[in-house]
Amino acid sequence: MTTQHISSHLQRLWSPEVRTLEPYVPGEQPKIDNLLKLNTNESPFPPSPKVAEAIIKVLNEQTEPGNSLRLYPDPDASALKQAIAAQQKLPVEQVFVGNGSDEVLAHIFKAFFIQDKPILYPDISYSFYPVYSQFFNLNVVEVPLADDFSIDVTGYQQPNGGIIFANPNAPTGVFLPLAKIEVILQQNPDSVVVVDEAYVDFGGQSATSLINKYDNLVVCQTTSKSRALAGLRIGMAFAQPHLIAALERVKNSFNSYPMDRLAIAGGVASFEDQAYFEQTCQQTIDNREQLVAQLVALGFEVLPSKANFIFTQHHQYAAMEIAAKLREVGIIVRHFNKPKIHNFLRITIGTIEQQQRLIDRLNQII
């Protein structure tokens, strides 16, 4: 039941904060036959085959003492942290894991951003940031993007209680080079700077290389995109140990067992299969470049993307109209009806066959 269907009489039982919350709205998951879903940035490729093998092994071990699903998982998810640390070439003390990167972000907001000064983030970015800001009753300053939709580092030279931005940014896909991230870090030595890297594996350069240089840096990543594990819910953060300790304190005050046995086993298998990870990331990058060329040939403007999606507009056709016509034939893309980006569509990178279906339909529209 949605909020608008609940009477004010029944809402009297809610806390005042819940009554005014504006929840995050995830990408649509419609039940349509022969649907081509290019709206939620899921991987078009399956996860590593080793993931399913690892999960099946856990299920088959239910009769073995100590391995049954009747028992709680490792509250520290040690095996998963070790696998991630090895892949990232970081000490395990610099790794934090949670039930999807959104939960990790919630812990980050609680651990670092409840300050007297406002937090800063781009005016066009991941739409969960305003939700968490409201949830934790934070003051916010939204920093405008530059005219080319890149993050304007000069806007972060103001008093603040923390900084967060997605890199590559969402929903634009535009990447901020590490040198400019260092400018923000250097200008804000007493604020935690969070770089949210949900899409970094598709051509970006991770800020994890800066962790040991800056004691105020937190890097957040996910397995939902580049590792095709959106259904398993594994998120992680990387930082120096004193920041990880704060996240662990928040986690253990909220949910001591956020990672279940199947997620731990599947996550370990994914991080140990580096070859498959690199292969599917490269295929996504190749498919992205092909889709960009096809869209440009149709007269679209496409922002430079280092993500598994592109952000595009056509100056002669309204984005809302294009999205509606695509929906008529079972193709779903994401339209954000917001200032500055109302004429853009965000399109997830798919397989070559999926993208050709999209282009064929756009050829009929344009």
Phi, psi and omega per residue, in radians:
M1 nan 2.264 -3.124
T2 -1.467 2.824 -3.088
T3 -1.017 -0.698 -3.071
Q4 -1.173 -0.267 3.130
H5 -1.676 0.063 -3.134
I6 -1.856 2.180 -3.064
S7 -1.155 2.712 3.093
S8 -1.087 -0.497 3.103
H9 -1.088 -0.754 3.133
L10 -1.324 -0.518 3.128
Q11 -1.212 -0.190 3.110
R12 -1.068 -0.368 -3.131
L13 -1.455 -0.157 3.109
W14 -1.441 2.730 3.006
S15 -1.230 2.689 3.129
P16 -0.991 -0.621 -3.133
E17 -1.136 -0.707 -3.114
V18 -1.202 -0.586 -3.137
R19 -1.084 -0.555 -3.063
T20 -1.747 -0.044 -3.130
L21 -1.138 2.467 2.993
E22 -1.981 1.680 -2.998
P23 -1.151 2.771 3.021
Y24 -1.140 2.439 3.108
V25 -1.903 1.882 -3.120
P26 -1.240 2.904 3.082
G27 -1.018 2.497 -3.063
E28 -1.080 2.452 3.096
Q29 -2.157 1.200 -3.050
P30 -1.274 2.691 3.076
K31 -1.734 1.542 -3.097
I32 -2.228 2.335 3.108
D33 -1.117 2.498 3.105
N34 0.960 0.647 -3.084
L35 -1.304 2.368 2.970
L36 -1.893 1.850 -3.031
K37 -1.645 1.803 3.119
L38 -2.104 0.697 -3.019
N39 -2.147 -0.134 -3.040
T40 -2.191 0.191 3.022
N41 1.027 0.534 3.006
E42 -1.361 2.728 3.118
S43 -1.253 2.414 3.049
P44 -1.374 -0.145 -3.098
F45 -1.844 2.635 3.089
P46 -1.265 2.836 3.041
P47 -1.191 3.002 3.080
S48 -0.912 2.395 3.087
P49 -0.993 -0.419 -3.132
K50 -1.196 -0.369 3.113
V51 -1.145 -0.886 3.135
A52 -1.079 -0.692 3.111
E53 -1.043 -0.745 -3.117
A54 -1.183 -0.692 -3.141
I55 -1.193 -0.739 3.103
I56 -1.072 -0.650 3.117
K57 -1.080 -0.733 3.106
V58 -1.112 -0.750 -3.134
L59 -1.127 -0.646 -3.128
N60 -1.312 -0.231 -3.121
E61 -1.681 0.236 -3.066
Q62 -1.071 -0.484 -3.119
T63 -1.461 -0.154 -3.120
E64 -1.453 2.349 3.106
P65 -0.996 2.320 3.085
G66 1.552 -0.190 -3.085
N67 -2.048 0.083 -3.054
S68 -1.335 2.637 3.046
L69 -1.187 -0.147 3.068
R70 -1.251 -0.268 -3.102
L71 -1.745 2.609 3.070
Y72 -1.101 2.622 3.055
P73 -1.337 3.042 3.043
D74 -1.099 2.041 -3.079
P75 -1.119 -0.388 3.139
D76 -1.637 -0.155 -3.092
A77 0.842 0.823 -2.994
S78 -1.028 -0.753 -3.109
A79 -1.105 -0.681 3.124
L80 -1.185 -0.785 3.112
K81 -1.037 -0.711 -3.129
Q82 -1.157 -0.699 3.116
A83 -1.148 -0.722 3.121
I84 -1.162 -0.771 -3.128
A85 -1.046 -0.726 3.136
A86 -1.119 -0.740 -3.133
Q87 -1.200 -0.626 -3.111
Q88 -1.505 -0.145 -3.092
K89 1.030 0.829 3.103
L90 -2.216 2.684 2.981
P91 -1.119 2.580 -3.099
V92 -1.109 -0.418 3.122
E93 -1.187 -0.185 3.138
Q94 -1.812 0.282 -3.076
V95 -2.111 2.308 3.046
F96 -2.200 2.469 3.118
V97 -2.223 2.679 3.124
G98 -2.681 3.087 -3.073
N99 -1.402 1.352 -3.061
G100 1.483 2.678 -3.093
S101 -1.201 -0.382 3.084
D102 -1.141 -0.686 3.063
E103 -1.158 -0.713 3.092
V104 -1.043 -0.737 3.105
L105 -1.100 -0.695 3.108
A106 -1.047 -0.755 3.112
H107 -1.146 -0.629 3.100
I108 -1.102 -0.801 3.117
F109 -1.040 -0.766 -3.120
K110 -1.185 -0.712 -3.031
A111 -1.300 -0.565 -2.931
F112 -2.187 -0.416 -2.908
F113 -1.777 -0.078 3.127
I114 -1.451 1.505 -3.023
Q115 -2.267 2.988 3.097
D116 -1.268 -0.504 -3.108
K117 -1.629 2.756 -3.116
P118 -1.261 2.700 2.989
I119 -1.593 2.723 -3.094
L120 -2.037 2.387 2.943
Y121 -2.699 2.848 -3.084
P122 -1.113 2.642 3.111
D123 -1.227 -0.390 3.025
I124 -2.117 1.880 -3.108
S125 -2.872 -2.864 -3.090
Y126 -1.064 2.198 -2.985
S127 -1.338 0.038 3.020
F128 -1.412 -0.371 -3.122
Y129 -1.058 -0.823 3.086
P130 -1.110 -0.582 3.131
V131 -1.116 -0.860 3.135
Y132 -1.153 -0.616 3.117
S133 -1.068 -0.740 3.096
Q134 -1.215 -0.713 -3.112
F135 -1.042 -0.717 -3.114
F136 -1.684 0.174 3.053
N137 0.993 0.861 -3.098
L138 -1.712 2.572 2.942
N139 -1.419 2.494 -3.005
V140 -2.353 2.493 2.888
V141 -2.119 2.060 3.099
E142 -1.536 2.125 -3.067
V143 -1.614 2.126 -3.102
P144 -1.095 2.469 2.977
L145 -1.204 2.785 3.034
A146 -1.193 2.971 -3.095
D147 -1.064 -0.478 3.130
D148 -1.580 0.227 3.118
F149 1.247 0.224 3.030
S150 -1.487 2.796 3.092
I151 -1.283 2.211 -3.112
D152 -1.586 1.802 -3.035
V153 -1.135 -0.416 -3.127
T154 -1.163 -0.392 3.141
G155 -1.270 -0.156 -3.102
Y156 -1.785 0.262 3.069
Q157 -1.682 0.986 3.133
Q158 -2.522 2.734 -3.115
P159 -0.971 2.398 -3.108
N160 -2.767 2.827 3.072
G161 -1.854 0.229 3.132
G162 2.678 2.742 -3.096
I163 -2.375 2.413 3.057
I164 -2.510 2.428 3.031
F165 -2.701 2.655 3.089
A166 -1.524 2.440 3.136
N167 -2.565 1.917 -0.019
P168 -1.007 2.602 -3.071
N169 -1.244 2.693 3.053
A170 -2.107 2.313 0.182
P171 -1.709 0.273 -3.010
T172 -1.428 -0.545 -3.070
G173 1.431 -0.001 -3.079
V174 -1.342 2.381 -3.053
F175 -1.785 2.415 3.078
L176 -1.764 2.089 -3.113
P177 -1.056 2.690 -3.090
L178 -1.055 -0.599 -3.133
A179 -1.042 -0.647 3.127
K180 -1.328 -0.553 3.030
I181 -1.100 -0.694 3.104
E182 -1.083 -0.611 3.085
V183 -1.043 -0.802 3.128
I184 -1.097 -0.751 3.133
L185 -1.089 -0.759 -3.098
Q186 -1.208 -0.561 -3.127
Q187 -1.411 -0.201 -3.080
N188 -2.300 1.029 -3.038
P189 -1.154 -0.344 -3.096
D190 -1.853 0.233 3.056
S191 -2.126 2.529 3.023
V192 -1.338 2.246 3.103
V193 -1.902 2.099 -3.092
V194 -1.886 2.161 3.076
V195 -1.871 1.946 -3.050
D196 -1.600 1.826 -2.971
E197 -1.860 0.867 -3.131
A198 -1.051 -0.462 -3.027
Y199 -2.070 0.238 -2.963
V200 -1.169 -0.394 -3.039
D201 -1.309 -0.042 -3.104
F202 -1.816 0.673 3.050
G203 2.096 -0.103 3.102
G204 -1.512 3.050 3.097
Q205 -2.030 2.147 -3.034
S206 -1.260 2.510 3.066
A207 -1.384 0.030 3.079
T208 -1.040 -0.437 3.108
S209 -1.165 -0.224 -3.119
L210 -1.746 -0.068 -2.995
I211 -1.032 -0.812 -3.079
N212 -1.283 -0.202 3.140
K213 -1.582 -0.460 -3.058
Y214 -2.248 2.121 -3.095
D215 -1.437 0.041 -3.134
N216 -1.993 0.271 -3.070
L217 -1.810 2.305 2.977
V218 -2.175 2.267 3.088
V219 -1.962 2.245 -3.115
C220 -1.989 2.365 3.102
Q221 -2.398 3.056 -3.111
T222 -2.518 2.771 3.023
T223 -1.705 0.010 -3.008
S224 -1.216 -0.510 -3.029
K225 -1.731 -1.286 -2.993
S226 -1.259 -0.329 3.112
R227 -1.885 0.106 3.031
A228 0.981 0.669 -3.111
L229 -2.090 0.662 3.141
A230 -1.039 -0.522 -3.130
G231 -1.436 -0.116 -3.096
L232 -1.753 -0.402 3.044
R233 1.147 1.350 3.051
I234 -2.288 2.058 3.043
G235 -2.129 2.807 -3.126
M236 -2.622 2.771 3.049
A237 -2.322 2.602 3.138
F238 -2.211 2.355 -3.126
A239 -2.967 3.041 3.027
Q240 -1.166 2.709 -2.991
P241 -0.961 -0.578 -3.103
H242 -1.175 -0.513 3.079
L243 -1.394 -0.656 3.069
I244 -1.076 -0.659 3.133
A245 -1.060 -0.678 3.104
A246 -1.132 -0.717 3.118
L247 -1.139 -0.703 3.113
E248 -1.108 -0.648 3.124
R249 -1.117 -0.734 3.107
V250 -1.166 -0.806 -3.124
K251 -0.995 -0.798 -3.080
N252 -1.334 -0.091 3.006
S253 -1.719 -0.079 -3.087
F254 -2.054 -0.896 -3.128
N255 -2.761 1.898 -3.071
S256 -1.261 -0.299 -3.077
Y257 -2.199 1.092 -3.086
P258 -1.280 -0.418 -3.093
M259 -1.836 2.081 -3.141
D260 -1.437 2.992 -3.054
R261 -1.078 -0.670 -3.113
L262 -1.213 -0.704 3.112
A263 -1.128 -0.724 3.127
I264 -1.082 -0.837 -3.115
A265 -1.130 -0.807 3.137
G266 -1.139 -0.680 3.120
G267 -1.127 -0.757 3.099
V268 -1.016 -0.809 -3.127
A269 -1.075 -0.699 3.139
S270 -1.117 -0.799 -3.109
F271 -1.245 -0.357 3.096
E272 -1.467 -0.244 3.138
D273 -1.775 1.247 -3.073
Q274 -1.150 -0.625 -3.097
A275 -1.099 -0.783 3.138
Y276 -1.136 -0.728 3.102
F277 -0.999 -0.849 -3.121
E278 -1.158 -0.646 -3.137
Q279 -1.115 -0.826 -3.087
T280 -1.270 -0.572 3.065
C281 -1.117 -0.764 -3.139
Q282 -1.154 -0.655 3.102
Q283 -1.115 -0.677 3.097
T284 -1.110 -0.754 3.117
I285 -1.067 -0.807 3.129
D286 -1.062 -0.767 3.126
N287 -1.120 -0.652 3.118
R288 -1.070 -0.810 -3.109
E289 -1.135 -0.617 3.097
Q290 -1.161 -0.749 -3.141
L291 -1.124 -0.713 3.117
V292 -1.019 -0.812 -3.134
A293 -1.076 -0.705 -3.136
Q294 -1.166 -0.697 3.137
L295 -1.202 -0.722 3.107
V296 -1.053 -0.674 3.117
A297 -1.114 -0.418 3.104
L298 -1.585 0.063 3.098
G299 1.641 0.178 3.100
F300 -1.415 2.586 2.910
E301 -1.688 2.273 -3.103
V302 -2.154 2.178 3.086
L303 -1.191 2.567 3.116
P304 -1.098 2.157 -3.021
S305 -2.051 2.415 2.952
K306 -2.072 0.515 -3.091
A307 -2.107 -3.123 3.065
N308 -1.634 0.561 3.038
F309 -2.656 2.892 3.021
I310 -2.200 2.733 3.139
F311 -2.085 2.075 -2.912
T312 -2.487 2.692 3.047
Q313 -2.499 2.722 3.035
H314 -2.075 2.177 -3.007
H315 -1.280 -0.197 -3.139
Q316 -1.827 -0.187 -3.085
Y317 -2.311 2.374 -3.131
A318 -1.245 2.403 -3.127
A319 -1.040 -0.710 -3.139
M320 -1.082 -0.678 3.121
E321 -1.165 -0.758 3.125
I322 -1.093 -0.784 -3.141
A323 -1.051 -0.690 -3.135
A324 -1.167 -0.713 3.133
K325 -1.202 -0.602 3.064
L326 -1.158 -0.700 3.141
R327 -1.063 -0.593 -3.126
E328 -1.022 -0.458 3.136
V329 -1.948 0.384 3.009
G330 1.362 0.472 3.072
I331 -2.009 2.087 -3.067
I332 -1.910 2.148 3.012
V333 -2.130 2.985 -3.051
R334 -1.776 2.207 3.061
H335 -2.048 2.253 3.114
F336 -1.863 1.911 -3.126
N337 -1.487 1.220 -3.068
K338 -2.300 2.735 3.112
P339 -0.959 2.549 3.104
K340 1.344 -0.519 -3.049
I341 -2.164 0.279 -3.052
H342 -1.162 -0.321 -3.138
N343 -1.789 0.210 3.124
F344 -1.778 2.641 2.971
L345 -2.055 2.437 2.993
R346 -1.785 2.157 -3.057
I347 -2.117 2.128 3.102
T348 -1.235 2.475 3.061
I349 -1.270 2.285 -3.141
G350 -2.044 -2.832 3.004
T351 -1.294 2.913 3.104
I352 -1.023 -0.713 -3.129
E353 -1.151 -0.732 3.118
Q354 -1.116 -0.746 -3.129
Q355 -1.171 -0.596 3.103
Q356 -1.162 -0.644 3.066
R357 -1.068 -0.728 3.089
L358 -1.091 -0.849 -3.106
I359 -1.110 -0.703 3.106
D360 -1.012 -0.738 -3.140
R361 -1.225 -0.715 3.128
L362 -1.113 -0.565 3.077
N363 -1.065 -0.540 3.124
Q364 -1.383 -0.490 -3.096
I365 -1.468 -0.773 -3.013
I366 -1.490 nan nan
